[in-house]
Amino acid sequence: MIDFPNHSRSYDQTRRAVRFWGHDSAIEASFFIDEGALMRIQPGVHATESGLLNAFDCNRDLICATAARKYVRGSRGSYDLLAGDF
């Protein structure tokens, strides 16, 4: 089972997404939630780095729950969360 104990997150300008990490025992997986998904779960969010990071912080529980459903152990190193996932 994946867990999200690390509350670190960062904005990836190239992907226009917020990156965060989950841990399944010793396995670390990267997750990216794109700006379209953040705008869907928090309409009216400003599409700036600070606006998107704030939207992530305000919706962390929903985002982590969605990431956990999408996660498949050992499947790949990173996962993308898109608007259709919410």
Secondary structure, DSSP 8 states (H G I E B T S, - for coil): --B-----EEEETTTTEEEEEEEETTEEEEEEEEHHHHHHHSTT--SSHHHHHHHHHHTHHHHHHHHHHH--TTT-SEEEE-GGG-
